[in-house]
């Protein structure tokens, strides 16, 4: 069964690691040589990449964020410094304690700081094109995407006329904008909408969805970023803050 298969795989991996450490001269020698530390670092690197792309979900941090939640105090324990006793005979690299949510929490901290300083969080205007059937799925994705980094999403009811975007963008108070709709509506209206947003002063224009054959035309019209499942959400959000800070 499945449990037995997983148990066998775990045993095989543990036995292989034990043999590797014994080949290095034992567990203590393996620590001195950095064998275990290197494996932990490789696992951490892979896990960090998956979290940045939201493949591994951290509920409340990278997914399903709540910008209105009460502040939580996190215990930061101070390392205990033991008094020196005798000579140091051995030295090896320690494994640093980490919290996987910290990169996203750092962005949320920036958002909280902006709220305290200016009375408002950074905002992104969700430019919903077409009908709710066209834009709801991608607008919902974009809201979760940006708010994971503390950027408040300002929703809209849907636009059929790009000429109305300028006034709506100004009323939203957002520096960023994100086009949300279906591929069919994008093909018909995304370029005109992007040009209207750029003329209206949007600092950075995103499109919810993967880049397609129309990417070059969309970028020429003013779209400078794409948000989609599997993309590096953390890097995109960090870049958004850099752009806002440079203004």
C-alpha atoms as an extended CHARMM CRD file, in Angstrom:
* protein
*
       247  EXT
         1         1  UNK       CA              0.0000000000        0.0000000000        0.0000000000  PROA      1               0.0000000000
         2         2  UNK       CA              0.8910000000        3.6650000000       -0.0820000000  PROA      2               0.0000000000
         3         3  UNK       CA              2.0130000000        3.8730000000        3.5470000000  PROA      3               0.0000000000
         4         4  UNK       CA              4.3090000000        0.8860000000        3.1540000000  PROA      4               0.0000000000
         5         5  UNK       CA              5.8140000000        2.3240000000       -0.0330000000  PROA      5               0.0000000000
         6         6  UNK       CA              6.5360000000        5.6750000000        1.6150000000  PROA      6               0.0000000000
         7         7  UNK       CA              8.0030000000        3.9110000000        4.6580000000  PROA      7               0.0000000000
         8         8  UNK       CA             10.3220000000        1.8750000000        2.4230000000  PROA      8               0.0000000000
         9         9  UNK       CA             11.4130000000        5.0060000000        0.5500000000  PROA      9               0.0000000000
        10        10  UNK       CA             12.1520000000        6.7850000000        3.8390000000  PROA      10              0.0000000000
        11        11  UNK       CA             14.1650000000        3.8260000000        5.0970000000  PROA      11              0.0000000000
        12        12  UNK       CA             16.1600000000        3.6290000000        1.8710000000  PROA      12              0.0000000000
        13        13  UNK       CA             16.9610000000        7.3660000000        2.0150000000  PROA      13              0.0000000000
        14        14  UNK       CA             17.9490000000        7.1600000000        5.7000000000  PROA      14              0.0000000000
        15        15  UNK       CA             20.1760000000        4.1520000000        5.0630000000  PROA      15              0.0000000000
        16        16  UNK       CA             21.8750000000        5.8960000000        2.1290000000  PROA      16              0.0000000000
        17        17  UNK       CA             22.5330000000        8.9790000000        4.2850000000  PROA      17              0.0000000000
        18        18  UNK       CA             23.8840000000        6.8150000000        7.1030000000  PROA      18              0.0000000000
        19        19  UNK       CA             26.2560000000        5.0700000000        4.6960000000  PROA      19              0.0000000000
        20        20  UNK       CA             27.3990000000        8.4390000000        3.3320000000  PROA      20              0.0000000000
        21        21  UNK       CA             28.1260000000        9.7960000000        6.8060000000  PROA      21              0.0000000000
        22        22  UNK       CA             29.9760000000        6.6120000000        7.7640000000  PROA      22              0.0000000000
        23        23  UNK       CA             32.0680000000        6.8910000000        4.6140000000  PROA      23              0.0000000000
        24        24  UNK       CA             32.9940000000       10.4380000000        5.7130000000  PROA      24              0.0000000000
        25        25  UNK       CA             34.2380000000        9.0670000000        9.0490000000  PROA      25              0.0000000000
        26        26  UNK       CA             31.1040000000        9.1440000000       11.1550000000  PROA      26              0.0000000000
        27        27  UNK       CA             28.4630000000       11.6890000000       12.1200000000  PROA      27              0.0000000000
        28        28  UNK       CA             30.8710000000       14.0620000000       13.8590000000  PROA      28              0.0000000000
        29        29  UNK       CA             33.3180000000       14.0210000000       10.9470000000  PROA      29              0.0000000000
        30        30  UNK       CA             30.4170000000       14.5900000000        8.5480000000  PROA      30              0.0000000000
        31        31  UNK       CA             29.4480000000       17.6770000000       10.5520000000  PROA      31              0.0000000000
        32        32  UNK       CA             33.0040000000       18.9800000000       10.4210000000  PROA      32              0.0000000000
        33        33  UNK       CA             33.1150000000       18.4510000000        6.6560000000  PROA      33              0.0000000000
        34        34  UNK       CA             29.7840000000       20.2140000000        6.1640000000  PROA      34              0.0000000000
        35        35  UNK       CA             28.0740000000       17.1340000000        4.7120000000  PROA      35              0.0000000000
        36        36  UNK       CA             24.8100000000       17.5470000000        6.6020000000  PROA      36              0.0000000000
        37        37  UNK       CA             24.8880000000       21.3350000000        6.3340000000  PROA      37              0.0000000000
        38        38  UNK       CA             25.2210000000       21.1240000000        2.5570000000  PROA      38              0.0000000000
        39        39  UNK       CA             22.2210000000       18.8080000000        2.2700000000  PROA      39              0.0000000000
        40        40  UNK       CA             20.1220000000       21.0340000000        4.5040000000  PROA      40              0.0000000000
        41        41  UNK       CA             21.1530000000       24.1070000000        2.4750000000  PROA      41              0.0000000000
        42        42  UNK       CA             20.1780000000       22.3970000000       -0.7840000000  PROA      42              0.0000000000
        43        43  UNK       CA             16.7810000000       21.4430000000        0.6310000000  PROA      43              0.0000000000
        44        44  UNK       CA             16.2680000000       24.9490000000        1.9540000000  PROA      44              0.0000000000
        45        45  UNK       CA             17.1490000000       26.4650000000       -1.4260000000  PROA      45              0.0000000000
        46        46  UNK       CA             14.6200000000       24.2480000000       -3.1980000000  PROA      46              0.0000000000
        47        47  UNK       CA             11.9750000000       24.9610000000       -0.5820000000  PROA      47              0.0000000000
        48        48  UNK       CA             12.6000000000       28.7250000000       -0.7420000000  PROA      48              0.0000000000
        49        49  UNK       CA             12.1670000000       28.5910000000       -4.5270000000  PROA      49              0.0000000000
        50        50  UNK       CA              8.8750000000       26.7210000000       -4.2110000000  PROA      50              0.0000000000
        51        51  UNK       CA              7.5980000000       29.1590000000       -1.5990000000  PROA      51              0.0000000000
        52        52  UNK       CA              8.6220000000       32.1600000000       -3.6980000000  PROA      52              0.0000000000
        53        53  UNK       CA              6.5840000000       30.6950000000       -6.5630000000  PROA      53              0.0000000000
        54        54  UNK       CA              3.7600000000       29.7540000000       -4.1750000000  PROA      54              0.0000000000
        55        55  UNK       CA              4.0300000000       26.0930000000       -5.1210000000  PROA      55              0.0000000000
        56        56  UNK       CA              4.4360000000       25.3250000000       -1.4320000000  PROA      56              0.0000000000
        57        57  UNK       CA              1.6360000000       27.2110000000        0.2990000000  PROA      57              0.0000000000
        58        58  UNK       CA              2.0640000000       29.1480000000        3.5400000000  PROA      58              0.0000000000
        59        59  UNK       CA             -1.5160000000       29.8760000000        4.5210000000  PROA      59              0.0000000000
        60        60  UNK       CA             -1.9460000000       33.4770000000        5.6150000000  PROA      60              0.0000000000
        61        61  UNK       CA              1.4460000000       34.4610000000        4.2180000000  PROA      61              0.0000000000
        62        62  UNK       CA              1.9250000000       33.4620000000        0.5820000000  PROA      62              0.0000000000
        63        63  UNK       CA             -1.7160000000       32.4230000000        0.0960000000  PROA      63              0.0000000000
        64        64  UNK       CA             -5.0370000000       33.5840000000        1.5670000000  PROA      64              0.0000000000
        65        65  UNK       CA             -3.5660000000       36.7540000000        3.1100000000  PROA      65              0.0000000000
        66        66  UNK       CA             -5.6340000000       38.8990000000        5.4410000000  PROA      66              0.0000000000
        67        67  UNK       CA             -4.4910000000       42.5160000000        5.4770000000  PROA      67              0.0000000000
        68        68  UNK       CA             -6.8720000000       43.2920000000        8.3300000000  PROA      68              0.0000000000
        69        69  UNK       CA             -5.6620000000       40.6470000000       10.7690000000  PROA      69              0.0000000000
        70        70  UNK       CA             -4.4800000000       41.6550000000       14.2310000000  PROA      70              0.0000000000
        71        71  UNK       CA             -0.7450000000       41.9860000000       14.6860000000  PROA      71              0.0000000000
        72        72  UNK       CA              0.9050000000       38.8440000000       16.0140000000  PROA      72              0.0000000000
        73        73  UNK       CA              3.9520000000       39.0200000000       18.2510000000  PROA      73              0.0000000000
        74        74  UNK       CA              6.6310000000       36.5700000000       17.1210000000  PROA      74              0.0000000000
        75        75  UNK       CA              9.1050000000       35.3210000000       19.6970000000  PROA      75              0.0000000000
        76        76  UNK       CA             12.6730000000       35.9750000000       18.6420000000  PROA      76              0.0000000000
        77        77  UNK       CA             14.7830000000       34.0010000000       21.0450000000  PROA      77              0.0000000000
        78        78  UNK       CA             18.2710000000       35.3200000000       21.7400000000  PROA      78              0.0000000000
        79        79  UNK       CA             20.9460000000       32.6220000000       21.2800000000  PROA      79              0.0000000000
        80        80  UNK       CA             22.4790000000       31.5200000000       24.5400000000  PROA      80              0.0000000000
        81        81  UNK       CA             26.1690000000       32.4160000000       24.7220000000  PROA      81              0.0000000000
        82        82  UNK       CA             27.9600000000       29.8570000000       26.8480000000  PROA      82              0.0000000000
        83        83  UNK       CA             31.0270000000       30.9790000000       28.7860000000  PROA      83              0.0000000000
        84        84  UNK       CA             34.3490000000       29.8890000000       27.3530000000  PROA      84              0.0000000000
        85        85  UNK       CA             35.7170000000       26.7370000000       28.9440000000  PROA      85              0.0000000000
        86        86  UNK       CA             39.0400000000       25.3570000000       27.8890000000  PROA      86              0.0000000000
        87        87  UNK       CA             40.3100000000       25.3470000000       24.3160000000  PROA      87              0.0000000000
        88        88  UNK       CA             38.1390000000       25.0050000000       21.2510000000  PROA      88              0.0000000000
        89        89  UNK       CA             39.1840000000       21.7820000000       19.5670000000  PROA      89              0.0000000000
        90        90  UNK       CA             36.4790000000       21.4580000000       16.9310000000  PROA      90              0.0000000000
        91        91  UNK       CA             34.6480000000       23.8940000000       14.7350000000  PROA      91              0.0000000000
        92        92  UNK       CA             31.9050000000       23.3860000000       12.1930000000  PROA      92              0.0000000000
        93        93  UNK       CA             29.1860000000       25.4070000000       10.5400000000  PROA      93              0.0000000000
        94        94  UNK       CA             25.9920000000       25.7530000000       12.5560000000  PROA      94              0.0000000000
        95        95  UNK       CA             22.5270000000       25.3860000000       11.0610000000  PROA      95              0.0000000000
        96        96  UNK       CA             20.8610000000       28.8100000000       11.2530000000  PROA      96              0.0000000000
        97        97  UNK       CA             17.2370000000       28.8880000000       12.4650000000  PROA      97              0.0000000000
        98        98  UNK       CA             14.8340000000       30.1890000000        9.8020000000  PROA      98              0.0000000000
        99        99  UNK       CA             11.1650000000       30.9390000000        9.3250000000  PROA      99              0.0000000000
       100       100  UNK       CA              9.9470000000       30.2110000000        5.8090000000  PROA      100             0.0000000000
       101       101  UNK       CA              7.3800000000       33.0170000000        5.8180000000  PROA      101             0.0000000000
       102       102  UNK       CA              9.9110000000       35.7640000000        6.5980000000  PROA      102             0.0000000000
       103       103  UNK       CA             10.3600000000       37.1010000000        3.0120000000  PROA      103             0.0000000000
       104       104  UNK       CA              6.6090000000       37.6220000000        2.6170000000  PROA      104             0.0000000000
       105       105  UNK       CA              6.3080000000       38.9760000000        6.1490000000  PROA      105             0.0000000000
       106       106  UNK       CA              9.0220000000       41.5360000000        5.3630000000  PROA      106             0.0000000000
       107       107  UNK       CA              6.8310000000       42.8830000000        2.5560000000  PROA      107             0.0000000000
       108       108  UNK       CA              3.8130000000       42.9280000000        4.8490000000  PROA      108             0.0000000000
       109       109  UNK       CA              5.9140000000       44.8970000000        7.3560000000  PROA      109             0.0000000000
       110       110  UNK       CA              6.6190000000       47.4790000000        4.6370000000  PROA      110             0.0000000000
       111       111  UNK       CA              2.9000000000       47.7070000000        3.9820000000  PROA      111             0.0000000000
       112       112  UNK       CA              2.1650000000       48.1600000000        7.6870000000  PROA      112             0.0000000000
       113       113  UNK       CA              4.8230000000       50.8850000000        7.8880000000  PROA      113             0.0000000000
       114       114  UNK       CA              3.2370000000       52.7240000000        4.9410000000  PROA      114             0.0000000000
       115       115  UNK       CA             -0.1740000000       52.4590000000        6.6040000000  PROA      115             0.0000000000
       116       116  UNK       CA              1.1700000000       53.9800000000        9.8090000000  PROA      116             0.0000000000
       117       117  UNK       CA              3.1210000000       56.7250000000        8.0140000000  PROA      117             0.0000000000
       118       118  UNK       CA              0.6240000000       57.7380000000        5.3180000000  PROA      118             0.0000000000
       119       119  UNK       CA             -2.6670000000       56.2720000000        6.4480000000  PROA      119             0.0000000000
       120       120  UNK       CA             -2.8850000000       53.9460000000        3.4340000000  PROA      120             0.0000000000
       121       121  UNK       CA             -1.2240000000       50.7990000000        2.1800000000  PROA      121             0.0000000000
       122       122  UNK       CA              0.3760000000       50.5000000000       -1.2580000000  PROA      122             0.0000000000
       123       123  UNK       CA             -2.3980000000       49.7290000000       -3.7450000000  PROA      123             0.0000000000
       124       124  UNK       CA             -2.9170000000       47.9730000000       -7.0460000000  PROA      124             0.0000000000
       125       125  UNK       CA             -5.9890000000       48.7430000000       -9.1390000000  PROA      125             0.0000000000
       126       126  UNK       CA             -7.5900000000       45.6070000000      -10.5830000000  PROA      126             0.0000000000
       127       127  UNK       CA             -8.6450000000       46.6590000000      -14.0690000000  PROA      127             0.0000000000
       128       128  UNK       CA            -11.3680000000       44.1300000000      -14.7470000000  PROA      128             0.0000000000
       129       129  UNK       CA            -12.2440000000       43.9970000000      -18.4340000000  PROA      129             0.0000000000
       130       130  UNK       CA            -15.5170000000       42.6210000000      -19.7510000000  PROA      130             0.0000000000
       131       131  UNK       CA            -18.1170000000       40.7820000000      -17.6890000000  PROA      131             0.0000000000
       132       132  UNK       CA            -17.6970000000       38.9880000000      -14.3340000000  PROA      132             0.0000000000
       133       133  UNK       CA            -17.5620000000       35.7110000000      -16.2360000000  PROA      133             0.0000000000
       134       134  UNK       CA            -14.5170000000       37.0720000000      -18.0740000000  PROA      134             0.0000000000
       135       135  UNK       CA            -12.5180000000       38.5110000000      -15.1910000000  PROA      135             0.0000000000
       136       136  UNK       CA            -13.5280000000       36.9450000000      -11.8620000000  PROA      136             0.0000000000
       137       137  UNK       CA            -11.0640000000       34.0390000000      -11.8600000000  PROA      137             0.0000000000
       138       138  UNK       CA             -8.0070000000       36.1300000000      -12.6740000000  PROA      138             0.0000000000
       139       139  UNK       CA             -9.1010000000       39.0490000000      -10.4970000000  PROA      139             0.0000000000
       140       140  UNK       CA             -9.4150000000       36.6790000000       -7.5320000000  PROA      140             0.0000000000
       141       141  UNK       CA             -5.9460000000       35.2890000000       -8.2710000000  PROA      141             0.0000000000
       142       142  UNK       CA             -4.4380000000       38.7770000000       -8.6290000000  PROA      142             0.0000000000
       143       143  UNK       CA             -5.9770000000       39.9600000000       -5.3500000000  PROA      143             0.0000000000
       144       144  UNK       CA             -4.4070000000       37.0690000000       -3.4270000000  PROA      144             0.0000000000
       145       145  UNK       CA             -1.1140000000       37.4880000000       -5.3320000000  PROA      145             0.0000000000
       146       146  UNK       CA             -0.6150000000       41.1650000000       -4.4740000000  PROA      146             0.0000000000
       147       147  UNK       CA             -2.0550000000       41.1010000000       -0.9670000000  PROA      147             0.0000000000
       148       148  UNK       CA              0.4000000000       38.3220000000       -0.0580000000  PROA      148             0.0000000000
       149       149  UNK       CA              2.9560000000       41.1360000000       -0.2870000000  PROA      149             0.0000000000
       150       150  UNK       CA              0.8110000000       43.6790000000        1.5480000000  PROA      150             0.0000000000
       151       151  UNK       CA             -0.2840000000       45.5160000000       -1.6130000000  PROA      151             0.0000000000
       152       152  UNK       CA             -3.9840000000       46.2020000000       -1.2270000000  PROA      152             0.0000000000
       153       153  UNK       CA             -6.0720000000       45.2500000000       -4.2530000000  PROA      153             0.0000000000
       154       154  UNK       CA             -8.7450000000       47.7790000000       -5.2860000000  PROA      154             0.0000000000
       155       155  UNK       CA            -11.4580000000       45.9390000000       -7.1880000000  PROA      155             0.0000000000
       156       156  UNK       CA            -13.6230000000       47.2340000000      -10.0270000000  PROA      156             0.0000000000
       157       157  UNK       CA            -16.9340000000       46.1850000000      -11.5580000000  PROA      157             0.0000000000
       158       158  UNK       CA            -15.6320000000       45.7660000000      -15.0820000000  PROA      158             0.0000000000
       159       159  UNK       CA            -14.8600000000       48.0560000000      -18.0110000000  PROA      159             0.0000000000
       160       160  UNK       CA            -15.9730000000       47.8890000000      -21.6120000000  PROA      160             0.0000000000
       161       161  UNK       CA            -14.6420000000       51.3280000000      -22.5310000000  PROA      161             0.0000000000
       162       162  UNK       CA            -10.8930000000       52.0420000000      -22.0160000000  PROA      162             0.0000000000
       163       163  UNK       CA            -11.6830000000       55.7700000000      -22.0050000000  PROA      163             0.0000000000
       164       164  UNK       CA            -13.1530000000       55.3850000000      -18.4980000000  PROA      164             0.0000000000
       165       165  UNK       CA             -9.9980000000       53.9030000000      -17.0330000000  PROA      165             0.0000000000
       166       166  UNK       CA             -8.1730000000       57.1660000000      -16.3260000000  PROA      166             0.0000000000
       167       167  UNK       CA            -10.8050000000       58.4810000000      -13.9240000000  PROA      167             0.0000000000
       168       168  UNK       CA            -11.1770000000       55.0720000000      -12.2550000000  PROA      168             0.0000000000
       169       169  UNK       CA             -7.4130000000       54.7310000000      -11.7370000000  PROA      169             0.0000000000
       170       170  UNK       CA             -7.2310000000       58.1780000000      -10.1530000000  PROA      170             0.0000000000
       171       171  UNK       CA            -10.2010000000       57.4490000000       -7.8850000000  PROA      171             0.0000000000
       172       172  UNK       CA             -8.6040000000       54.1940000000       -6.7080000000  PROA      172             0.0000000000
       173       173  UNK       CA             -5.5340000000       55.9690000000       -5.3320000000  PROA      173             0.0000000000
       174       174  UNK       CA             -3.3740000000       53.1300000000       -6.6880000000  PROA      174             0.0000000000
       175       175  UNK       CA              0.1020000000       53.4950000000       -8.1430000000  PROA      175             0.0000000000
       176       176  UNK       CA             -0.0130000000       50.0630000000       -9.7550000000  PROA      176             0.0000000000
       177       177  UNK       CA             -2.5760000000       48.5100000000      -12.0840000000  PROA      177             0.0000000000
       178       178  UNK       CA             -3.3040000000       44.9290000000      -13.1130000000  PROA      178             0.0000000000
       179       179  UNK       CA             -5.4100000000       43.9380000000      -16.1060000000  PROA      179             0.0000000000
       180       180  UNK       CA             -7.7250000000       41.0170000000      -15.3590000000  PROA      180             0.0000000000
       181       181  UNK       CA             -9.8450000000       39.1660000000      -17.9010000000  PROA      181             0.0000000000
       182       182  UNK       CA            -10.0110000000       36.2100000000      -20.2740000000  PROA      182             0.0000000000
       183       183  UNK       CA             -7.5900000000       35.5860000000      -23.1220000000  PROA      183             0.0000000000
       184       184  UNK       CA            -10.3490000000       36.4560000000      -25.5990000000  PROA      184             0.0000000000
       185       185  UNK       CA            -10.9970000000       39.8520000000      -24.0050000000  PROA      185             0.0000000000
       186       186  UNK       CA             -7.2670000000       40.5040000000      -23.7080000000  PROA      186             0.0000000000
       187       187  UNK       CA             -6.9040000000       39.9550000000      -27.4520000000  PROA      187             0.0000000000
       188       188  UNK       CA             -9.5630000000       42.5790000000      -28.1050000000  PROA      188             0.0000000000
       189       189  UNK       CA             -8.9830000000       45.1930000000      -25.4120000000  PROA      189             0.0000000000
       190       190  UNK       CA             -5.7570000000       44.6980000000      -23.4000000000  PROA      190             0.0000000000
       191       191  UNK       CA             -3.5010000000       46.8750000000      -25.5410000000  PROA      191             0.0000000000
       192       192  UNK       CA             -5.9340000000       49.8070000000      -25.6060000000  PROA      192             0.0000000000
       193       193  UNK       CA             -6.4970000000       49.4830000000      -21.8610000000  PROA      193             0.0000000000
       194       194  UNK       CA             -2.7590000000       49.4110000000      -21.1630000000  PROA      194             0.0000000000
       195       195  UNK       CA             -2.1860000000       52.5340000000      -23.2510000000  PROA      195             0.0000000000
       196       196  UNK       CA             -5.0170000000       54.3130000000      -21.4210000000  PROA      196             0.0000000000
       197       197  UNK       CA             -3.5690000000       53.3560000000      -18.0300000000  PROA      197             0.0000000000
       198       198  UNK       CA             -0.0900000000       54.4500000000      -19.0330000000  PROA      198             0.0000000000
       199       199  UNK       CA             -1.4160000000       57.8110000000      -20.2180000000  PROA      199             0.0000000000
       200       200  UNK       CA             -3.3250000000       58.1430000000      -16.9350000000  PROA      200             0.0000000000
       201       201  UNK       CA             -0.0710000000       57.7670000000      -14.9770000000  PROA      201             0.0000000000
       202       202  UNK       CA             -0.0160000000       54.1490000000      -13.8130000000  PROA      202             0.0000000000
       203       203  UNK       CA              3.5100000000       53.5440000000      -12.5150000000  PROA      203             0.0000000000
       204       204  UNK       CA              3.5630000000       49.8800000000      -13.4030000000  PROA      204             0.0000000000
       205       205  UNK       CA              1.0330000000       47.8210000000      -15.3410000000  PROA      205             0.0000000000
       206       206  UNK       CA              0.6390000000       44.0830000000      -14.8590000000  PROA      206             0.0000000000
       207       207  UNK       CA             -1.4830000000       41.5580000000      -16.6820000000  PROA      207             0.0000000000
       208       208  UNK       CA             -2.9580000000       38.5530000000      -14.8950000000  PROA      208             0.0000000000
       209       209  UNK       CA             -2.0290000000       35.5700000000      -17.0330000000  PROA      209             0.0000000000
       210       210  UNK       CA              0.9490000000       33.9070000000      -18.6790000000  PROA      210             0.0000000000
       211       211  UNK       CA              2.8300000000       35.7440000000      -21.4400000000  PROA      211             0.0000000000
       212       212  UNK       CA              1.6010000000       34.6650000000      -24.8690000000  PROA      212             0.0000000000
       213       213  UNK       CA              2.5160000000       35.3880000000      -28.4840000000  PROA      213             0.0000000000
       214       214  UNK       CA              1.0660000000       38.8640000000      -27.8800000000  PROA      214             0.0000000000
       215       215  UNK       CA              3.6730000000       39.6660000000      -25.1870000000  PROA      215             0.0000000000
       216       216  UNK       CA              5.7230000000       42.0160000000      -27.3810000000  PROA      216             0.0000000000
       217       217  UNK       CA              2.6480000000       43.9920000000      -28.4430000000  PROA      217             0.0000000000
       218       218  UNK       CA              1.3890000000       44.1820000000      -24.8580000000  PROA      218             0.0000000000
       219       219  UNK       CA              4.7430000000       45.4210000000      -23.5780000000  PROA      219             0.0000000000
       220       220  UNK       CA              4.8330000000       48.0190000000      -26.3540000000  PROA      220             0.0000000000
       221       221  UNK       CA              1.4100000000       49.1800000000      -25.1630000000  PROA      221             0.0000000000
       222       222  UNK       CA              2.6430000000       49.5960000000      -21.5800000000  PROA      222             0.0000000000
       223       223  UNK       CA              2.3530000000       46.2130000000      -19.8590000000  PROA      223             0.0000000000
       224       224  UNK       CA              5.5920000000       45.6020000000      -17.9820000000  PROA      224             0.0000000000
       225       225  UNK       CA              4.8520000000       42.5060000000      -15.9290000000  PROA      225             0.0000000000
       226       226  UNK       CA              2.7680000000       39.3360000000      -15.8360000000  PROA      226             0.0000000000
       227       227  UNK       CA              1.3800000000       37.5720000000      -12.7670000000  PROA      227             0.0000000000
       228       228  UNK       CA              0.5010000000       33.8990000000      -13.0740000000  PROA      228             0.0000000000
       229       229  UNK       CA              0.5400000000       30.6050000000      -11.1970000000  PROA      229             0.0000000000
       230       230  UNK       CA              4.0780000000       29.2370000000      -11.0390000000  PROA      230             0.0000000000
       231       231  UNK       CA              5.7310000000       32.6120000000      -11.5670000000  PROA      231             0.0000000000
       232       232  UNK       CA              8.1120000000       34.0130000000       -8.9660000000  PROA      232             0.0000000000
       233       233  UNK       CA              5.5940000000       35.9030000000       -6.8480000000  PROA      233             0.0000000000
       234       234  UNK       CA              8.1560000000       36.9910000000       -4.2590000000  PROA      234             0.0000000000
       235       235  UNK       CA             10.4920000000       38.5330000000       -6.8410000000  PROA      235             0.0000000000
       236       236  UNK       CA              7.5660000000       40.2810000000       -8.5610000000  PROA      236             0.0000000000
       237       237  UNK       CA              6.3170000000       41.7600000000       -5.2910000000  PROA      237             0.0000000000
       238       238  UNK       CA              9.7880000000       42.8780000000       -4.2240000000  PROA      238             0.0000000000
       239       239  UNK       CA             10.2140000000       44.5620000000       -7.6080000000  PROA      239             0.0000000000
       240       240  UNK       CA              6.8620000000       46.3160000000       -7.1800000000  PROA      240             0.0000000000
       241       241  UNK       CA              8.0560000000       47.8560000000       -3.9200000000  PROA      241             0.0000000000
       242       242  UNK       CA             11.3170000000       48.9660000000       -5.5390000000  PROA      242             0.0000000000
       243       243  UNK       CA              9.3810000000       50.6990000000       -8.2960000000  PROA      243             0.0000000000
       244       244  UNK       CA              7.1230000000       52.4830000000       -5.8290000000  PROA      244             0.0000000000
       245       245  UNK       CA             10.0770000000       53.5340000000       -3.6740000000  PROA      245             0.0000000000
       246       246  UNK       CA             11.9080000000       54.9900000000       -6.6860000000  PROA      246             0.0000000000
       247       247  UNK       CA              9.0410000000       57.3650000000       -7.4660000000  PROA      247             0.0000000000
